[in-house]
Amino acid sequence: MGRTIPSFRIALEQEIETWKHYKKALSKGSRRNLEELFNAARNYCSAASNAVRPIRFQGMFMAIVAEHGMRLANIANETEKMRLEIHARD
């Protein structure tokens, strides 16, 4: 028997494809940023597929949020390290 719904990876690529006109309307730098967001969603594809959400954008969005959360945590850690280094010099 065939599948009735595509895998999340395929569904994600289909969702990304629906954003192509939006992407074309962006500046070159913004297009790169949007592609980074799409890549973040691709990186979390397995987790998003395990969420089993009927609306594929939800998994894509949560993957992007998770990626940004991780980036913010890294920035906060690096900032704290710099603050401690500066404080240790004083």
Biopython code that builds the backbone (N, CA, C, O; Angstrom):
import numpy as np
from Bio.PDB.StructureBuilder import StructureBuilder

atoms = [
    (1, "MET", "N", (0.831, -1.186, 0.000)),
    (1, "MET", "CA", (0.000, 0.000, 0.000)),
    (1, "MET", "C", (0.877, 1.250, 0.000)),
    (1, "MET", "O", (1.914, 1.299, 0.661)),
    (2, "GLY", "N", (0.447, 2.239, -0.740)),
    (2, "GLY", "CA", (1.164, 3.501, -0.780)),
    (2, "GLY", "C", (0.794, 4.379, 0.403)),
    (2, "GLY", "O", (-0.205, 4.160, 1.088)),
    (3, "ARG", "N", (1.620, 5.362, 0.611)),
    (3, "ARG", "CA", (1.340, 6.308, 1.703)),
    (3, "ARG", "C", (0.238, 7.266, 1.286)),
    (3, "ARG", "O", (0.104, 7.613, 0.112)),
    (4, "THR", "N", (-0.539, 7.681, 2.258)),
    (4, "THR", "CA", (-1.599, 8.645, 1.960)),
    (4, "THR", "C", (-1.114, 10.073, 2.136)),
    (4, "THR", "O", (-1.698, 11.007, 1.586)),
    (5, "ILE", "N", (-0.041, 10.240, 2.906)),
    (5, "ILE", "CA", (0.538, 11.567, 3.081)),
    (5, "ILE", "C", (2.042, 11.469, 2.826)),
    (5, "ILE", "O", (2.651, 10.435, 3.101)),
    (6, "PRO", "N", (2.638, 12.531, 2.306)),
    (6, "PRO", "CA", (4.082, 12.486, 2.042)),
    (6, "PRO", "C", (4.870, 12.550, 3.353)),
    (6, "PRO", "O", (4.353, 12.984, 4.381)),
    (7, "SER", "N", (6.121, 12.112, 3.297)),
    (7, "SER", "CA", (6.974, 12.248, 4.470)),
    (7, "SER", "C", (7.118, 13.728, 4.787)),
    (7, "SER", "O", (6.878, 14.581, 3.932)),
    (8, "PHE", "N", (7.510, 14.028, 6.022)),
    (8, "PHE", "CA", (7.632, 15.438, 6.384)),
    (8, "PHE", "C", (8.697, 16.127, 5.547)),
    (8, "PHE", "O", (8.547, 17.296, 5.194)),
    (9, "ARG", "N", (9.766, 15.420, 5.227)),
    (9, "ARG", "CA", (10.828, 16.026, 4.414)),
    (9, "ARG", "C", (10.276, 16.483, 3.062)),
    (9, "ARG", "O", (10.569, 17.587, 2.602)),
    (10, "ILE", "N", (9.482, 15.631, 2.439)),
    (10, "ILE", "CA", (8.872, 15.996, 1.159)),
    (10, "ILE", "C", (7.860, 17.121, 1.354)),
    (10, "ILE", "O", (7.820, 18.069, 0.569)),
    (11, "ALA", "N", (7.049, 17.015, 2.396)),
    (11, "ALA", "CA", (6.051, 18.064, 2.678)),
    (11, "ALA", "C", (6.725, 19.401, 2.963)),
    (11, "ALA", "O", (6.233, 20.451, 2.550)),
    (12, "LEU", "N", (7.852, 19.360, 3.670)),
    (12, "LEU", "CA", (8.596, 20.586, 3.958)),
    (12, "LEU", "C", (9.079, 21.238, 2.665)),
    (12, "LEU", "O", (8.944, 22.449, 2.488)),
    (13, "GLU", "N", (9.635, 20.442, 1.773)),
    (13, "GLU", "CA", (10.104, 20.995, 0.492)),
    (13, "GLU", "C", (8.939, 21.561, -0.308)),
    (13, "GLU", "O", (9.090, 22.569, -0.998)),
    (14, "GLN", "N", (7.784, 20.922, -0.221)),
    (14, "GLN", "CA", (6.593, 21.451, -0.891)),
    (14, "GLN", "C", (6.183, 22.787, -0.281)),
    (14, "GLN", "O", (5.813, 23.716, -0.999)),
    (15, "GLU", "N", (6.249, 22.880, 1.052)),
    (15, "GLU", "CA", (5.910, 24.138, 1.734)),
    (15, "GLU", "C", (6.894, 25.231, 1.347)),
    (15, "GLU", "O", (6.494, 26.358, 1.054)),
    (16, "ILE", "N", (8.166, 24.904, 1.345)),
    (16, "ILE", "CA", (9.196, 25.886, 0.959)),
    (16, "ILE", "C", (8.950, 26.370, -0.465)),
    (16, "ILE", "O", (9.117, 27.553, -0.761)),
    (17, "GLU", "N", (8.558, 25.464, -1.338)),
    (17, "GLU", "CA", (8.274, 25.832, -2.728)),
    (17, "GLU", "C", (7.142, 26.862, -2.817)),
    (17, "GLU", "O", (7.146, 27.712, -3.707)),
    (18, "THR", "N", (6.177, 26.786, -1.899)),
    (18, "THR", "CA", (5.063, 27.745, -1.942)),
    (18, "THR", "C", (5.508, 29.165, -1.614)),
    (18, "THR", "O", (4.775, 30.119, -1.876)),
    (19, "TRP", "N", (6.693, 29.312, -1.047)),
    (19, "TRP", "CA", (7.218, 30.628, -0.677)),
    (19, "TRP", "C", (8.114, 31.239, -1.759)),
    (19, "TRP", "O", (8.731, 32.277, -1.524)),
    (20, "LYS", "N", (8.196, 30.614, -2.938)),
    (20, "LYS", "CA", (9.140, 31.074, -3.954)),
    (20, "LYS", "C", (8.836, 32.494, -4.449)),
    (20, "LYS", "O", (9.764, 33.260, -4.710)),
    (21, "HIS", "N", (7.570, 32.853, -4.579)),
    (21, "HIS", "CA", (7.236, 34.210, -5.052)),
    (21, "HIS", "C", (7.603, 35.247, -3.996)),
    (21, "HIS", "O", (8.082, 36.334, -4.318)),
    (22, "TYR", "N", (7.379, 34.906, -2.763)),
    (22, "TYR", "CA", (7.790, 35.779, -1.655)),
    (22, "TYR", "C", (9.302, 35.972, -1.685)),
    (22, "TYR", "O", (9.802, 37.090, -1.561)),
    (23, "LYS", "N", (10.021, 34.861, -1.853)),
    (23, "LYS", "CA", (11.482, 34.901, -1.872)),
    (23, "LYS", "C", (11.999, 35.781, -3.010)),
    (23, "LYS", "O", (12.946, 36.546, -2.828)),
    (24, "LYS", "N", (11.371, 35.667, -4.188)),
    (24, "LYS", "CA", (11.784, 36.472, -5.341)),
    (24, "LYS", "C", (11.605, 37.963, -5.100)),
    (24, "LYS", "O", (12.337, 38.773, -5.669)),
    (25, "ALA", "N", (10.648, 38.332, -4.270)),
    (25, "ALA", "CA", (10.373, 39.743, -4.005)),
    (25, "ALA", "C", (11.358, 40.361, -3.015)),
    (25, "ALA", "O", (11.368, 41.579, -2.832)),
    (26, "LEU", "N", (12.185, 39.537, -2.377)),
    (26, "LEU", "CA", (13.127, 40.026, -1.372)),
    (26, "LEU", "C", (14.436, 40.486, -2.002)),
    (26, "LEU", "O", (14.767, 40.112, -3.127)),
    (27, "SER", "N", (15.166, 41.296, -1.262)),
    (27, "SER", "CA", (16.510, 41.684, -1.702)),
    (27, "SER", "C", (17.420, 40.467, -1.602)),
    (27, "SER", "O", (17.072, 39.470, -0.970)),
    (28, "LYS", "N", (18.580, 40.556, -2.228)),
    (28, "LYS", "CA", (19.509, 39.424, -2.240)),
    (28, "LYS", "C", (19.899, 38.991, -0.827)),
    (28, "LYS", "O", (19.926, 37.795, -0.534)),
    (29, "GLY", "N", (20.198, 39.945, 0.042)),
    (29, "GLY", "CA", (20.558, 39.621, 1.427)),
    (29, "GLY", "C", (19.420, 38.972, 2.184)),
    (29, "GLY", "O", (19.628, 38.032, 2.952)),
    (30, "SER", "N", (18.214, 39.476, 1.964)),
    (30, "SER", "CA", (17.043, 38.900, 2.625)),
    (30, "SER", "C", (16.753, 37.502, 2.108)),
    (30, "SER", "O", (16.300, 36.638, 2.859)),
    (31, "ARG", "N", (17.017, 37.277, 0.812)),
    (31, "ARG", "CA", (16.845, 35.924, 0.270)),
    (31, "ARG", "C", (17.783, 34.943, 0.949)),
    (31, "ARG", "O", (17.397, 33.814, 1.252)),
    (32, "ARG", "N", (19.021, 35.376, 1.189)),
    (32, "ARG", "CA", (19.974, 34.503, 1.889)),
    (32, "ARG", "C", (19.478, 34.197, 3.298)),
    (32, "ARG", "O", (19.563, 33.060, 3.761)),
    (33, "ASN", "N", (18.959, 35.218, 3.975)),
    (33, "ASN", "CA", (18.429, 35.009, 5.328)),
    (33, "ASN", "C", (17.246, 34.042, 5.314)),
    (33, "ASN", "O", (17.144, 33.170, 6.177)),
    (34, "LEU", "N", (16.363, 34.196, 4.344)),
    (34, "LEU", "CA", (15.211, 33.294, 4.241)),
    (34, "LEU", "C", (15.684, 31.870, 3.969)),
    (34, "LEU", "O", (15.144, 30.916, 4.529)),
    (35, "GLU", "N", (16.686, 31.727, 3.115)),
    (35, "GLU", "CA", (17.208, 30.386, 2.823)),
    (35, "GLU", "C", (17.839, 29.775, 4.072)),
    (35, "GLU", "O", (17.750, 28.564, 4.274)),
    (36, "GLU", "N", (18.475, 30.592, 4.911)),
    (36, "GLU", "CA", (19.011, 30.093, 6.184)),
    (36, "GLU", "C", (17.881, 29.587, 7.087)),
    (36, "GLU", "O", (18.033, 28.573, 7.769)),
    (37, "LEU", "N", (16.758, 30.291, 7.089)),
    (37, "LEU", "CA", (15.608, 29.847, 7.871)),
    (37, "LEU", "C", (15.085, 28.507, 7.340)),
    (37, "LEU", "O", (14.769, 27.603, 8.113)),
    (38, "PHE", "N", (15.000, 28.399, 6.029)),
    (38, "PHE", "CA", (14.563, 27.142, 5.439)),
    (38, "PHE", "C", (15.535, 26.014, 5.780)),
    (38, "PHE", "O", (15.111, 24.892, 6.055)),
    (39, "ASN", "N", (16.827, 26.305, 5.763)),
    (39, "ASN", "CA", (17.825, 25.289, 6.118)),
    (39, "ASN", "C", (17.687, 24.871, 7.580)),
    (39, "ASN", "O", (17.882, 23.703, 7.916)),
    (40, "ALA", "N", (17.353, 25.820, 8.443)),
    (40, "ALA", "CA", (17.121, 25.485, 9.853)),
    (40, "ALA", "C", (15.965, 24.505, 9.959)),
    (40, "ALA", "O", (16.029, 23.541, 10.721)),
    (41, "ALA", "N", (14.905, 24.752, 9.192)),
    (41, "ALA", "CA", (13.762, 23.842, 9.194)),
    (41, "ALA", "C", (14.182, 22.461, 8.691)),
    (41, "ALA", "O", (13.743, 21.441, 9.223)),
    (42, "ARG", "N", (15.025, 22.433, 7.674)),
    (42, "ARG", "CA", (15.507, 21.147, 7.152)),
    (42, "ARG", "C", (16.325, 20.402, 8.207)),
    (42, "ARG", "O", (16.243, 19.178, 8.307)),
    (43, "ASN", "N", (17.117, 21.141, 8.996)),
    (43, "ASN", "CA", (17.950, 20.512, 10.018)),
    (43, "ASN", "C", (17.132, 19.842, 11.118)),
    (43, "ASN", "O", (17.593, 18.884, 11.739)),
    (44, "TYR", "N", (15.937, 20.336, 11.357)),
    (44, "TYR", "CA", (15.075, 19.790, 12.407)),
    (44, "TYR", "C", (13.966, 18.916, 11.825)),
    (44, "TYR", "O", (12.946, 18.690, 12.476)),
    (45, "CYS", "N", (14.158, 18.435, 10.629)),
    (45, "CYS", "CA", (13.123, 17.684, 9.920)),
    (45, "CYS", "C", (12.659, 16.451, 10.691)),
    (45, "CYS", "O", (11.459, 16.183, 10.757)),
    (46, "SER", "N", (13.586, 15.701, 11.270)),
    (46, "SER", "CA", (13.196, 14.492, 12.001)),
    (46, "SER", "C", (12.324, 14.830, 13.199)),
    (46, "SER", "O", (11.312, 14.171, 13.441)),
    (47, "ALA", "N", (12.711, 15.851, 13.947)),
    (47, "ALA", "CA", (11.924, 16.247, 15.113)),
    (47, "ALA", "C", (10.542, 16.730, 14.684)),
    (47, "ALA", "O", (9.539, 16.394, 15.313)),
    (48, "ALA", "N", (10.495, 17.512, 13.622)),
    (48, "ALA", "CA", (9.216, 18.040, 13.150)),
    (48, "ALA", "C", (8.305, 16.912, 12.665)),
    (48, "ALA", "O", (7.090, 16.967, 12.855)),
    (49, "SER", "N", (8.888, 15.900, 12.044)),
    (49, "SER", "CA", (8.046, 14.791, 11.573)),
    (49, "SER", "C", (7.480, 13.998, 12.748)),
    (49, "SER", "O", (6.385, 13.445, 12.651)),
    (50, "ASN", "N", (8.213, 13.939, 13.849)),
    (50, "ASN", "CA", (7.716, 13.229, 15.032)),
    (50, "ASN", "C", (6.611, 13.998, 15.755)),
    (50, "ASN", "O", (5.877, 13.420, 16.556)),
    (51, "ALA", "N", (6.491, 15.285, 15.479)),
    (51, "ALA", "CA", (5.437, 16.084, 16.107)),
    (51, "ALA", "C", (4.062, 15.743, 15.531)),
    (51, "ALA", "O", (3.043, 15.970, 16.182)),
    (52, "VAL", "N", (4.033, 15.209, 14.334)),
    (52, "VAL", "CA", (2.804, 14.773, 13.667)),
    (52, "VAL", "C", (1.729, 15.870, 13.698)),
    (52, "VAL", "O", (0.656, 15.698, 14.277)),
    (53, "ARG", "N", (2.043, 16.970, 13.074)),
    (53, "ARG", "CA", (1.098, 18.088, 12.962)),
    (53, "ARG", "C", (0.443, 18.069, 11.592)),
    (53, "ARG", "O", (1.121, 17.840, 10.591)),
    (54, "PRO", "N", (-0.862, 18.305, 11.525)),
    (54, "PRO", "CA", (-1.539, 18.262, 10.228)),
    (54, "PRO", "C", (-1.174, 19.443, 9.316)),
    (54, "PRO", "O", (-1.294, 19.346, 8.095)),
    (55, "ILE", "N", (-0.736, 20.537, 9.904)),
    (55, "ILE", "CA", (-0.358, 21.705, 9.110)),
    (55, "ILE", "C", (1.165, 21.739, 9.059)),
    (55, "ILE", "O", (1.814, 21.981, 10.076)),
    (56, "ARG", "N", (1.734, 21.500, 7.893)),
    (56, "ARG", "CA", (3.184, 21.349, 7.785)),
    (56, "ARG", "C", (3.948, 22.605, 8.173)),
    (56, "ARG", "O", (5.094, 22.517, 8.614)),
    (57, "PHE", "N", (3.332, 23.774, 8.015)),
    (57, "PHE", "CA", (4.018, 25.008, 8.392)),
    (57, "PHE", "C", (4.328, 25.034, 9.886)),
    (57, "PHE", "O", (5.310, 25.649, 10.302)),
    (58, "GLN", "N", (3.503, 24.375, 10.694)),
    (58, "GLN", "CA", (3.746, 24.359, 12.146)),
    (58, "GLN", "C", (5.090, 23.716, 12.465)),
    (58, "GLN", "O", (5.851, 24.251, 13.273)),
    (59, "GLY", "N", (5.391, 22.597, 11.856)),
    (59, "GLY", "CA", (6.679, 21.948, 12.075)),
    (59, "GLY", "C", (7.827, 22.799, 11.579)),
    (59, "GLY", "O", (8.871, 22.887, 12.225)),
    (60, "MET", "N", (7.634, 23.421, 10.440)),
    (60, "MET", "CA", (8.650, 24.304, 9.867)),
    (60, "MET", "C", (8.904, 25.490, 10.799)),
    (60, "MET", "O", (10.051, 25.848, 11.069)),
    (61, "PHE", "N", (7.832, 26.083, 11.276)),
    (61, "PHE", "CA", (7.953, 27.240, 12.156)),
    (61, "PHE", "C", (8.656, 26.879, 13.466)),
    (61, "PHE", "O", (9.536, 27.608, 13.923)),
    (62, "MET", "N", (8.268, 25.761, 14.064)),
    (62, "MET", "CA", (8.887, 25.349, 15.323)),
    (62, "MET", "C", (10.366, 25.035, 15.138)),
    (62, "MET", "O", (11.172, 25.307, 16.027)),
    (63, "ALA", "N", (10.729, 24.468, 13.999)),
    (63, "ALA", "CA", (12.138, 24.197, 13.722)),
    (63, "ALA", "C", (12.930, 25.504, 13.653)),
    (63, "ALA", "O", (14.043, 25.589, 14.171)),
    (64, "ILE", "N", (12.358, 26.506, 13.019)),
    (64, "ILE", "CA", (13.020, 27.809, 12.917)),
    (64, "ILE", "C", (13.123, 28.451, 14.297)),
    (64, "ILE", "O", (14.156, 29.027, 14.636)),
    (65, "VAL", "N", (12.066, 28.356, 15.090)),
    (65, "VAL", "CA", (12.090, 28.901, 16.450)),
    (65, "VAL", "C", (13.149, 28.189, 17.292)),
    (65, "VAL", "O", (13.884, 28.831, 18.042)),
    (66, "ALA", "N", (13.226, 26.868, 17.168)),
    (66, "ALA", "CA", (14.227, 26.104, 17.927)),
    (66, "ALA", "C", (15.634, 26.529, 17.532)),
    (66, "ALA", "O", (16.498, 26.693, 18.393)),
    (67, "GLU", "N", (15.864, 26.707, 16.258)),
    (67, "GLU", "CA", (17.183, 27.151, 15.772)),
    (67, "GLU", "C", (17.520, 28.530, 16.323)),
    (67, "GLU", "O", (18.643, 28.760, 16.770)),
    (68, "HIS", "N", (16.563, 29.443, 16.295)),
    (68, "HIS", "CA", (16.809, 30.785, 16.823)),
    (68, "HIS", "C", (17.036, 30.752, 18.332)),
    (68, "HIS", "O", (17.872, 31.489, 18.855)),
    (69, "GLY", "N", (16.299, 29.906, 19.021)),
    (69, "GLY", "CA", (16.505, 29.763, 20.465)),
    (69, "GLY", "C", (17.922, 29.298, 20.770)),
    (69, "GLY", "O", (18.565, 29.797, 21.694)),
    (70, "MET", "N", (18.400, 28.342, 19.987)),
    (70, "MET", "CA", (19.762, 27.843, 20.181)),
    (70, "MET", "C", (20.783, 28.945, 19.888)),
    (70, "MET", "O", (21.761, 29.099, 20.619)),
    (71, "ARG", "N", (20.556, 29.699, 18.829)),
    (71, "ARG", "CA", (21.472, 30.807, 18.491)),
    (71, "ARG", "C", (21.482, 31.862, 19.598)),
    (71, "ARG", "O", (22.544, 32.362, 19.970)),
    (72, "LEU", "N", (20.306, 32.199, 20.122)),
    (72, "LEU", "CA", (20.234, 33.188, 21.199)),
    (72, "LEU", "C", (20.949, 32.701, 22.456)),
    (72, "LEU", "O", (21.631, 33.475, 23.129)),
    (73, "ALA", "N", (20.793, 31.426, 22.766)),
    (73, "ALA", "CA", (21.482, 30.857, 23.926)),
    (73, "ALA", "C", (22.988, 30.925, 23.736)),
    (73, "ALA", "O", (23.717, 31.252, 24.672)),
    (74, "ASN", "N", (23.463, 30.620, 22.533)),
    (74, "ASN", "CA", (24.899, 30.713, 22.247)),
    (74, "ASN", "C", (25.403, 32.144, 22.374)),
    (74, "ASN", "O", (26.482, 32.380, 22.918)),
    (75, "ILE", "N", (24.629, 33.094, 21.876)),
    (75, "ILE", "CA", (25.015, 34.507, 21.985)),
    (75, "ILE", "C", (25.054, 34.922, 23.450)),
    (75, "ILE", "O", (25.976, 35.619, 23.872)),
    (76, "ALA", "N", (24.064, 34.503, 24.224)),
    (76, "ALA", "CA", (24.031, 34.836, 25.654)),
    (76, "ALA", "C", (25.239, 34.233, 26.376)),
    (76, "ALA", "O", (25.842, 34.890, 27.225)),
    (77, "ASN", "N", (25.593, 32.996, 26.047)),
    (77, "ASN", "CA", (26.761, 32.360, 26.665)),
    (77, "ASN", "C", (28.045, 33.090, 26.303)),
    (77, "ASN", "O", (28.886, 33.337, 27.167)),
    (78, "GLU", "N", (28.198, 33.430, 25.049)),
    (78, "GLU", "CA", (29.402, 34.149, 24.610)),
    (78, "GLU", "C", (29.470, 35.536, 25.250)),
    (78, "GLU", "O", (30.544, 35.990, 25.645)),
    (79, "THR", "N", (28.332, 36.199, 25.348)),
    (79, "THR", "CA", (28.287, 37.513, 25.987)),
    (79, "THR", "C", (28.689, 37.419, 27.454)),
    (79, "THR", "O", (29.433, 38.259, 27.960)),
    (80, "GLU", "N", (28.192, 36.396, 28.126)),
    (80, "GLU", "CA", (28.537, 36.197, 29.535)),
    (80, "GLU", "C", (30.020, 35.891, 29.698)),
    (80, "GLU", "O", (30.647, 36.378, 30.639)),
    (81, "LYS", "N", (30.590, 35.097, 28.801)),
    (81, "LYS", "CA", (32.028, 34.819, 28.848)),
    (81, "LYS", "C", (32.832, 36.106, 28.694)),
    (81, "LYS", "O", (33.792, 36.338, 29.430)),
    (82, "MET", "N", (32.437, 36.943, 27.734)),
    (82, "MET", "CA", (33.131, 38.214, 27.522)),
    (82, "MET", "C", (32.996, 39.115, 28.737)),
    (82, "MET", "O", (33.954, 39.773, 29.144)),
    (83, "ARG", "N", (31.796, 39.141, 29.316)),
    (83, "ARG", "CA", (31.581, 39.969, 30.503)),
    (83, "ARG", "C", (32.488, 39.516, 31.634)),
    (83, "ARG", "O", (33.080, 40.346, 32.323)),
    (84, "LEU", "N", (32.604, 38.204, 31.833)),
    (84, "LEU", "CA", (33.461, 37.678, 32.892)),
    (84, "LEU", "C", (34.936, 37.964, 32.620)),
    (84, "LEU", "O", (35.694, 38.260, 33.544)),
    (85, "GLU", "N", (35.340, 37.875, 31.357)),
    (85, "GLU", "CA", (36.731, 38.187, 30.992)),
    (85, "GLU", "C", (37.035, 39.657, 31.275)),
    (85, "GLU", "O", (38.084, 39.989, 31.827)),
    (86, "ILE", "N", (36.120, 40.519, 30.896)),
    (86, "ILE", "CA", (36.314, 41.959, 31.121)),
    (86, "ILE", "C", (36.345, 42.248, 32.619)),
    (86, "ILE", "O", (37.171, 43.029, 33.092)),
    (87, "HIS", "N", (35.448, 41.620, 33.350)),
    (87, "HIS", "CA", (35.387, 41.814, 34.813)),
    (87, "HIS", "C", (36.657, 41.301, 35.480)),
    (87, "HIS", "O", (37.138, 41.899, 36.443)),
    (88, "ALA", "N", (37.204, 40.198, 34.973)),
    (88, "ALA", "CA", (38.432, 39.629, 35.552)),
    (88, "ALA", "C", (39.623, 40.536, 35.312)),
    (88, "ALA", "O", (40.559, 40.519, 36.112)),
    (89, "ARG", "N", (39.635, 41.320, 34.260)),
    (89, "ARG", "CA", (40.736, 42.241, 33.943)),
    (89, "ARG", "C", (40.738, 43.456, 34.882)),
    (89, "ARG", "O", (41.783, 44.047, 35.155)),
    (90, "ASP", "N", (39.559, 43.805, 35.359)),
    (90, "ASP", "CA", (39.439, 45.019, 36.202)),
    (90, "ASP", "C", (40.028, 44.799, 37.568)),
    (90, "ASP", "O", (40.014, 45.706, 38.400)),
]
sb = StructureBuilder()
sb.init_structure("model")
sb.init_model(0)
sb.init_chain("A")
sb.init_seg("    ")
for serial, (resi, resn, name, xyz) in enumerate(atoms, 1):
    if name == "N":
        sb.init_residue(resn, " ", resi, " ")
    sb.init_atom(name, np.array(xyz, "f"), 0.0, 1.0, " ", f" {name:<3s}", serial, name[0])
structure = sb.get_structure()
